[in-house]
Amino acid sequence: MLALPNIIPYNSQSVMLSAAIEKARRLVAELERQQAELEATPGNLPPDKLAEGKRIIANTLESARAALAALEAAARIAEDSSTENSS
């Protein structure tokens, strides 16, 4: 596998990763809020449009959760790597 040069200092990477995790958490929370709102008050949407909206929100939420999990895993790996390197 081709190794890429480490052009961003670790501290900057850590800050960027932390910011990305926080943004992903906010996105997941907002999508969960919207999903709950749609379930509680569907409005006067035709059944087919309501089902489509629910499916879109569910798919988007699933993707956002997967992205958040990947970012959190990357943060754990980075932390483990920094701990090993400082030993």
BAFI-3210 file (N, C-alpha, C; in Angstrom, 3 decimals, decimal comma, padded with zeros to 6 digits):
// residues 87
n [1|2|3|4|5|6|7|8|9|10|11|12|13|14|15|16|17|18|19|20|21|22|23|24|25|26|27|28|29|30|31|32|33|34|35|36|37|38|39|40|41|42|43|44|45|46|47|48|49|50|51|52|53|54|55|56|57|58|59|60|61|62|63|64|65|66|67|68|69|70|71|72|73|74|75|76|77|78|79|80|81|82|83|84|85|86|87]
n.u [000,843|000,493|002,128|001,180|002,657|002,946|001,517|000,084|000,350|000,159|-001,330|-002,953|-004,396|-005,779|-007,385|-008,935|-010,231|-011,664|-013,403|-014,834|-016,110|-017,769|-019,449|-020,656|-022,029|-023,875|-025,308|-026,449|-028,079|-029,841|-031,079|-032,319|-034,124|-035,719|-036,750|-038,294|-040,109|-041,441|-042,656|-044,347|-045,991|-047,189|-048,450|-050,325|-049,563|-049,668|-050,020|-048,024|-046,020|-045,383|-044,367|-042,146|-040,670|-040,131|-038,542|-036,358|-035,328|-034,684|-032,713|-030,780|-030,163|-029,097|-026,770|-025,445|-025,016|-023,278|-021,092|-020,376|-019,657|-017,418|-015,709|-015,369|-014,094|-011,734|-010,683|-010,179|-008,198|-006,222|-005,664|-004,728|-002,431|-000,940|-000,488|001,058|003,292|004,302|005,264]
n.v [-001,174|002,246|004,699|007,764|010,982|012,506|015,311|017,040|018,288|016,245|017,353|019,244|017,523|016,112|018,135|018,775|016,319|016,083|018,262|017,434|015,174|016,347|017,896|015,841|014,553|016,550|016,644|014,047|014,213|016,275|015,099|012,946|014,386|015,550|013,236|012,206|014,291|014,141|011,660|012,183|014,340|014,121|015,763|016,925|015,265|013,238|009,678|008,244|010,151|010,737|008,265|008,148|010,364|009,522|007,298|008,501|010,149|008,149|006,698|008,688|009,269|006,803|006,773|009,029|008,196|006,065|007,432|008,968|006,904|005,918|008,139|008,316|005,886|006,357|008,354|006,920|005,167|007,002|008,046|005,750|005,312|007,616|007,252|004,930|005,887|007,748|006,292]
n.w [000,000|-000,750|001,035|002,303|002,631|005,827|006,048|007,588|010,773|013,760|015,935|014,668|013,036|014,991|016,073|013,833|013,442|015,826|015,527|013,271|014,301|016,225|014,561|013,111|015,161|015,832|013,432|013,358|015,645|014,852|012,610|013,888|015,437|013,438|012,291|014,412|014,657|012,190|012,489|014,658|013,857|010,969|009,152|006,298|004,232|001,288|001,510|000,020|-000,378|002,269|003,125|001,440|002,363|005,008|004,458|003,187|005,241|007,112|005,700|005,349|007,998|008,794|007,219|008,252|010,886|010,403|009,325|011,559|013,339|011,981|012,107|014,892|015,339|013,938|015,548|017,887|016,947|016,246|018,767|020,084|018,536|019,091|021,775|021,763|020,375|022,146|024,175]
ca.u [000,000|001,233|002,059|001,166|003,422|002,157|001,732|-000,636|000,830|-000,801|-002,220|-003,951|-005,262|-006,629|-008,371|-009,852|-011,021|-012,603|-014,423|-015,668|-016,948|-018,798|-020,400|-021,409|-022,966|-024,973|-026,101|-027,240|-029,113|-030,829|-031,844|-033,191|-035,201|-036,601|-037,435|-039,313|-041,129|-042,218|-043,477|-045,353|-046,922|-046,900|-049,078|-051,325|-048,886|-050,230|-049,306|-046,818|-045,002|-044,989|-043,499|-040,887|-039,952|-039,635|-037,449|-035,211|-034,744|-034,082|-031,468|-029,824|-029,752|-028,218|-025,477|-024,811|-024,533|-022,107|-019,987|-019,978|-018,948|-016,099|-014,897|-015,022|-013,093|-010,483|-010,169|-009,606|-006,948|-005,247|-005,282|-003,883|-001,156|-000,186|-000,084|002,172|004,460|004,847|005,792]
ca.v [000,000|003,483|005,536|009,187|011,754|013,120|016,737|017,821|017,897|015,439|018,186|019,796|016,405|015,838|019,216|018,597|015,130|016,428|019,142|016,612|014,339|017,212|018,221|014,619|014,344|017,521|016,209|012,895|014,703|017,029|014,135|012,224|015,313|015,651|011,959|012,152|015,286|013,589|010,580|012,749|015,208|013,939|016,787|016,505|014,673|011,989|008,528|007,879|011,175|010,544|007,082|008,517|011,231|008,687|006,477|009,380|010,523|006,950|006,405|009,748|009,060|005,631|007,196|009,947|007,387|005,311|008,387|009,274|005,738|005,866|009,220|007,939|004,822|007,007|009,063|005,897|004,701|008,089|008,107|004,587|005,542|008,645|006,654|004,019|006,667|008,503|005,345]
ca.w [000,000|-000,851|002,233|002,000|003,612|006,886|005,812|008,593|012,102|014,517|016,733|013,740|012,655|016,139|016,149|012,707|013,701|016,899|014,944|012,390|015,166|016,813|013,498|012,810|016,281|015,683|012,290|013,779|016,565|014,070|011,817|014,821|015,800|012,280|012,142|015,462|014,309|011,084|013,044|015,566|013,130|009,550|008,326|005,312|003,082|000,772|002,078|-000,718|-000,091|003,665|003,155|000,792|003,302|006,114|003,944|002,937|006,536|007,706|004,973|005,655|009,381|008,798|006,659|009,203|012,008|009,936|009,232|012,930|013,866|011,336|012,687|016,264|015,231|013,539|016,730|018,785|016,336|016,395|020,192|020,343|017,867|019,796|023,043|021,453|019,973|023,275|025,176]
c.u [000,889|001,041|002,113|001,967|002,491|002,372|000,991|-000,131|-000,254|-001,787|-003,313|-004,922|-006,253|-007,729|-009,404|-010,770|-012,058|-013,737|-015,375|-016,604|-018,076|-019,860|-021,264|-022,412|-024,153|-025,892|-027,005|-028,377|-030,213|-031,684|-032,783|-034,370|-036,211|-037,401|-038,568|-040,457|-042,028|-043,137|-044,632|-046,413|-046,639|-047,523|-050,064|-050,684|-049,644|-049,400|-048,022|-045,690|-044,496|-044,040|-042,143|-040,041|-039,358|-038,446|-036,192|-034,535|-034,056|-032,749|-030,386|-029,289|-028,810|-026,823|-024,731|-024,266|-023,293|-020,887|-019,470|-019,189|-017,547|-015,177|-014,461|-013,982|-011,735|-009,856|-009,541|-008,273|-005,863|-004,760|-004,369|-002,488|-000,313|000,295|001,111|003,450|005,085|005,417|007,261]
c.v [001,239|004,315|006,995|009,940|012,409|014,632|017,629|017,372|017,182|016,306|018,789|018,715|016,111|016,882|019,062|017,399|015,397|017,306|018,350|015,725|015,168|017,576|017,009|014,323|015,295|017,120|015,039|013,349|015,452|016,093|013,317|013,096|015,406|014,372|011,845|013,119|014,769|012,473|011,144|013,552|015,130|014,994|016,197|015,920|013,443|010,811|008,158|008,875|011,054|009,358|007,391|009,397|010,451|007,856|007,314|009,768|009,321|006,614|007,428|009,596|007,867|005,994|008,111|009,185|006,586|006,226|008,747|008,119|005,632|006,946|008,878|006,820|005,407|007,737|008,077|005,394|005,758|008,195|006,943|004,754|006,568|008,121|005,724|004,791|007,441|007,591|005,100]
c.w [000,000|000,409|001,812|003,044|004,617|006,812|006,805|009,959|012,897|015,281|015,858|013,288|013,770|016,267|015,038|012,923|014,785|016,380|014,053|013,204|015,759|015,780|013,156|013,917|016,183|014,526|012,674|014,700|015,813|013,222|012,696|015,228|014,656|012,067|013,166|015,156|013,191|011,566|013,878|014,821|011,637|008,632|007,348|004,064|002,591|001,300|001,347|-000,470|001,342|003,779|002,533|001,717|004,461|005,664|003,726|004,245|007,177|007,026|005,293|007,069|009,501|008,284|007,624|010,405|011,617|009,827|010,621|013,536|013,270|011,895|014,104|016,277|014,852|014,729|017,712|018,242|016,494|017,840|020,555|019,739|018,611|021,145|022,833|021,120|021,118|024,358|024,988]
res [m|l|a|l|p|n|i|i|p|y|n|s|q|s|v|m|l|s|a|a|i|e|k|a|r|r|l|v|a|e|l|e|r|q|q|a|e|l|e|a|t|p|g|n|l|p|p|d|k|l|a|e|g|k|r|i|i|a|n|t|l|e|s|a|r|a|a|l|a|a|l|e|a|a|a|r|i|a|e|d|s|s|t|e|n|s|s]
***
